[in-house]
Amino acid sequence: MSAAAATTTASPPPFWRRIDLAKLLPQLIAPVAALLLAALISWLALTLTGKDAVQAFNDMLDFGTQPDSMVEILNKASEYYIAAVAVAIGFKMGLFNIGVEGQSKIGAFMAGALASASFMSWMPGSLRIVMIIVVAAIVGALWAGIAALLKTQRGVSEVISTLMLNAIAGQVVTWLLNDHWGTQQPGAQIKTTGVLPENSWMPGLPIVSGTDQKVLGFLAIAVVLGLVYWFTVNRTRFGFDLRATGYNPFAATASGVSAKKMIITAMLISGAIGGLVNLPRMLGETHTYTEGFGGIGFTGIAVALLGRNHPVGMALGAVLWGFLARSQLILDLDGIPKEIVVIMQGVTVLSVVVAYELANRIGRRAQQQRVGSATAAPVGSAPLAAAASTEESK
């Protein structure tokens, strides 16, 4: 058998031999080091203000591991995770969609207003839930599509357009609630859309033992959404084109990929997912859209950065953010300003961004050293000897 035939028939090496430890280890160490650094800076902030940092961290951990707190952490994490996936779709394309806040508001409002309308009373509960999800996704996609068209047709930065669209969406929802489609329940101080019929309330998930409270049922949809996101980005032609355009739009265009089409598609998908952000609470807790919804879209940016746009990383980041948000209650009881949690969150994001950048630089340097060692083969080595024997045979 010739050498060429032997090469083609040889089986590929096992996957553990294909793992690049020099590149993987810095990526694994980076988040751990970043969290430790964030904890250290938070400890210093507490100490400088005269608070017992050790006691504060212990109280946060004890309170966060209680069954009721775990339920609320998972509820918050489901919202944060959906927002992070919406942002991550844009990041993969090289787009900065900071309009998830507006997309989530106007999507949930339109869905809630339509589902609670009197002319929809004939619709079965399960079908109504599907309709709410579809309407919220469509409205969110259309709202994000405005920014996509402005970018592709007029060259307007998506950062500026989505930021402005956030403000417009908030004012539109407030106007419609106050003057047209809003109602005020007895004893309530804010206006809402109509209350959804009880048969369209999404049931909770009894996955936390030791408490009668249930996790919002939309958590299951968030998990499925993460799986679909991973498969689409990493295992489909669309995902390849998406990542290729984000890495190098000129090379992608030269290979036949329409950059404008990818921008529009990515923004539409990002907006559709963003429209779902407020649905976990609306379907499983409030059963109506209220003016209290908001703030989650911006949190999704931090969670996406924290998780490096990876579905598992974003899930861990969402749980961490839910834990910190829940910890505000116990810190307030301890006489510690709840703003310390905001400091912890900001420091965590900055630490993770810096740590991953250092990890990338270390990984690239290690790869360059290996390539240099491989190409700088000494005289008499196998590649040079093979080349010499070839010249002699000629």
Buried (B, 14 or more C-beta within 10 A) or exposed (E): EEEEEEEEEEEEEEEEEEEEEBBEBBBEBBBEBBBEBBBEBBBEBBEEEEBEBEEBBEBBEEBBEBEBBBBBBBBBBBBBBBBBBBBBBBBBBBBBBBBBBBBBBBBBBBBBBBBBEEEBEEBEEEEBBEBBBEBBBBBBBBBBBBBBBBBBEEEBEBBEBBBBBBEBBBEBBBEBBEEEBBEEEEEEEEBBBBBBBEEBBBEBBEEBEEEEBBBBBBBBBBBEBBEEBBEBBEEEEBBBBBBBBBEEBEEBBEEEBBBEEBBBBBBBBBBBBBBBBBBBBBBBBBBBBBBEBBEBBBBBBBBBBBBBBBBEBBBBBBBBBBBBBBBBBBBEEBEBBEEBBEBBBEBBBBBBBBBBEBBBEBBEEBEEEEEEEEEEEEEEEEEEEEEEEEEEEE
